Amino acid sequence: MSHDTPLPVVVLARYLRIFYTLALASSDGEKVNIITSRAVELATSSSSPANQYPTEELEWMATTTFNRAVDAYCTADQALCAKLVQQAVEVAGCLCRVDGGALRDDLVGRAGLLVWET
């Protein structure tokens, strides 16, 4: 593979998982945001069925992001929770072609259970 040849999406997805895990471990919200945005961009831009963003990577990122949103909810960080829920739903939305929106709808339903006391 030459320097001019782009990496296959499956390889990029794996790298994004590693970077995402490191960003979560360091609590770097900006990097988490950048990485989820890049994953969504890659997942929605692939025109070749042979070079699709791996379904399991999108599922992992969506559920991991939502689990972090629940962690933020438990620590009463409403702004972070809302941002992470939005990101999780956006990533899950990329799976609609595969699951008909089931994961996205499940996350939206679960997010509705995160009620803030006023």
C-alpha positions as CSV (number, residue, x, y, z in Angstrom):
1,M,0.0,0.0,0.0
2,S,1.5,3.3,-1.1
3,H,1.3,6.5,0.9
4,D,-1.3,7.8,-1.6
5,T,-3.6,4.9,-1.1
6,P,-6.3,5.6,1.5
7,L,-6.8,3.1,4.3
8,P,-9.8,0.8,4.1
9,V,-12.7,1.9,6.2
10,V,-12.5,-1.2,8.3
11,V,-8.9,-0.3,9.3
12,L,-9.9,3.3,10.0
13,A,-12.7,2.1,12.2
14,R,-10.4,0.0,14.3
15,Y,-8.0,3.0,14.7
16,L,-11.0,5.2,15.7
17,R,-12.0,2.7,18.3
18,I,-8.5,2.8,19.9
19,F,-8.4,6.6,19.8
20,Y,-11.9,6.8,21.2
21,T,-11.0,4.5,24.1
22,L,-8.0,6.7,24.9
23,A,-10.1,9.8,24.7
24,L,-12.7,8.4,27.1
25,A,-10.0,7.3,29.5
26,S,-8.5,10.8,29.6
27,S,-12.0,12.4,29.8
28,D,-11.2,14.5,26.8
29,G,-14.7,15.4,25.6
30,E,-13.5,17.4,22.6
31,K,-11.6,14.4,21.3
32,V,-14.6,12.1,21.9
33,N,-16.7,14.6,19.9
34,I,-14.2,14.7,17.0
35,I,-13.9,10.9,16.9
36,T,-17.6,10.3,16.9
37,S,-18.1,12.9,14.2
38,R,-15.4,11.3,12.1
39,A,-17.0,7.8,12.5
40,V,-20.4,9.2,11.4
41,E,-18.8,10.9,8.5
42,L,-17.1,7.7,7.4
43,A,-20.2,5.6,7.9
44,T,-22.4,7.9,5.9
45,S,-20.0,8.6,3.1
46,S,-19.0,5.1,1.9
47,S,-20.4,4.4,-1.5
48,S,-19.0,0.9,-1.9
49,P,-20.7,-2.0,-0.1
50,A,-17.3,-3.6,0.2
51,N,-15.9,-0.6,2.1
52,Q,-18.7,0.0,4.6
53,Y,-18.0,1.1,8.2
54,P,-18.3,-2.1,10.2
55,T,-21.7,-2.5,11.9
56,E,-20.1,-3.9,15.1
57,E,-17.9,-0.9,15.4
58,L,-20.8,1.5,15.1
59,E,-22.8,-0.6,17.6
60,W,-19.9,-0.5,20.0
61,M,-19.3,3.2,19.7
62,A,-23.1,4.0,20.1
63,T,-23.5,1.9,23.2
64,T,-20.2,2.9,24.8
65,T,-21.1,6.5,24.3
66,F,-24.6,6.0,25.7
67,N,-23.1,4.2,28.7
68,R,-20.8,7.2,29.3
69,A,-23.9,9.4,29.1
70,V,-25.4,7.3,31.9
71,D,-22.2,7.8,33.9
72,A,-22.6,11.5,33.4
73,Y,-26.2,11.3,34.5
74,C,-25.2,9.5,37.7
75,T,-22.7,12.3,38.5
76,A,-25.4,15.0,37.8
77,D,-23.5,16.4,34.8
78,Q,-26.5,17.3,32.7
79,A,-24.7,19.1,29.9
80,L,-22.2,16.2,29.3
81,C,-25.0,13.6,29.6
82,A,-27.1,15.4,27.0
83,K,-24.1,15.8,24.6
84,L,-23.2,12.1,24.9
85,V,-26.8,11.0,24.4
86,Q,-26.9,13.1,21.2
87,Q,-23.6,11.6,20.0
88,A,-24.8,8.0,20.8
89,V,-28.0,8.5,18.9
90,E,-26.2,10.1,15.9
91,V,-23.8,7.1,15.7
92,A,-26.7,4.6,16.1
93,G,-28.5,6.5,13.3
94,C,-25.8,5.2,10.9
95,L,-27.1,1.7,11.5
96,C,-30.6,2.4,10.2
97,R,-29.8,0.7,6.9
98,V,-28.9,-2.5,8.8
99,D,-31.3,-2.5,11.8
100,G,-34.1,-0.3,10.6
101,G,-33.4,2.2,13.4
102,A,-33.8,-0.3,16.3
103,L,-30.7,0.7,18.2
104,R,-31.3,4.4,17.6
105,D,-34.9,4.1,18.8
106,D,-33.8,2.0,21.9
107,L,-31.3,4.7,22.9
108,V,-33.8,7.5,22.4
109,G,-36.3,5.5,24.6
110,R,-33.7,4.9,27.3
111,A,-32.6,8.6,27.2
112,G,-36.1,9.5,28.0
113,L,-35.8,7.6,31.3
114,L,-32.9,9.9,32.4
115,V,-35.1,12.4,34.2
116,W,-33.5,15.5,35.9
117,E,-35.0,16.8,39.1
118,T,-35.8,20.5,38.9
